Amino acid sequence: MQISKEFRIGLFSIITIALLYIGFNFLKGIDFFSTSNHYYALYRNIDGLQVSNSVIINGLVVGRVSSISFLQNRENQILVELDIDGDIIIDDSTRAILISEGFLGGKAIELHVPESITIPLEDGDTIKSEVALGLIESLTEQTQPVADNVGILIRKFNGLMDSLTLTEKVIRQTLTNMNKTVESANIIVSGSQQSISNSISNIESLTQKLNQSAGSLNDLLAKSGVFVDSLNQMEISSAIDNLAGVSEKLNAVLSGMQEGEGTMGKFLKNDSLYNNLSRSAEALDKLLVDLYEHPKRYVHFSVFGKKDRPPEEEEENKEE
């Protein structure tokens, strides 16, 4: 049986396409000659996860992401299908964690499988899912306390700077007041220099006059000595006796005044006279005030012989 040329070309094309497909998927990690199990994981956000991304256990690639579906009827969750090597047994406590692979931000699914398998999952079961923090998120989480402390430190520093600014203003105001005080003191001293100079001149003039009067003072002292000698020669014993008698009488009068005897004693000891004088002075003061305000009550003068009546009497007559 002879095979036509067209058949051979078509068969060659099919085999080539099949080999390319198998090779391409093999490069992506799909092995058509090994058995695999399919599991599912639900995520709120897959953060750029794509089909054919790796599924890893302890750094070993054991499968790939075979499909991604958007479940709008289940609160907009995303269903990720995982194609995992059939030799790997997945426990019901296994967690499928979405991680960032490398510094370029590629995504992968990392399976945390317990060391002892208790309840293995069947093909088509759902694995518990989690999302790990990326590199930037981890750095942000670690540096957030530091940033908070830096913010607190900056606020304290701003408060310190405000206090220093206020202190600087107070110091400037104090220095300004001190300068004004010094200027006022200088003005006072400048104004007092003339007075001080005049005082010194007066003192010098007085000293000169005292020096000039020294001779006259000596003559006066000499004459005073002569006068004293004359007094010593006089008989003053009788005058002293008279003075003692007068002193005794004066003491007796003062004692009587202290005891309330006589007119002066009664005036000193009895305050009724003082009270009467005070009341008389007060009445006299009121009389003078009334005389000043209503002179017509005390002095009546009329050109036509009609007596002027006080304003109060005229008002009373009008009211009647």
Number of C-alpha atoms within 10 A of each C-alpha: 3 4 7 8 8 9 10 11 10 11 11 12 12 12 11 12 12 12 12 12 12 15 14 12 14 12 10 14 16 20 15 10 6 9 11 19 18 19 20 20 20 21 19 14 12 18 14 10 19 17 13 18 21 26 24 19 16 10 9 10 17 20 26 24 22 18 15 18 11 15 12 9 7 9 9 12 16 18 19 24 20 28 24 25 19 15 11 13 16 25 19 18 16 18 19 26 22 23 21 21 16 11 9 7 14 15 20 25 29 26 21 16 18 13 7 7 14 11 11 13 17 14 15 13 15 19 21 16 19 17 17 13 15 17 15 11 11 12 11 14 12 11 12 12 11 12 12 11 12 12 12 12 12 12 12 12 12 12 12 12 12 12 12 12 12 12 12 12 12 12 12 12 12 12 12 12 12 12 12 12 12 12 12 12 12 12 11 11 13 11 11 12 11 11 12 12 11 12 12 12 12 12 12 12 12 12 12 12 11 13 12 11 11 12 11 12 13 11 11 12 12 12 12 12 12 12 12 12 11 10 11 10 9 9 9 11 9 9 10 11 11 12 12 12 12 12 12 12 12 12 12 12 16 15 13 15 18 15 13 16 16 13 10 15 17 17 15 16 15 12 11 11 13 12 11 11 12 12 12 12 12 12 12 12 12 12 12 13 12 13 14 10 10 14 13 15 14 9 10 13 10 8 6 6 8 9 12 14 12 14 12 11 11 12 11 9 9 8 7 6
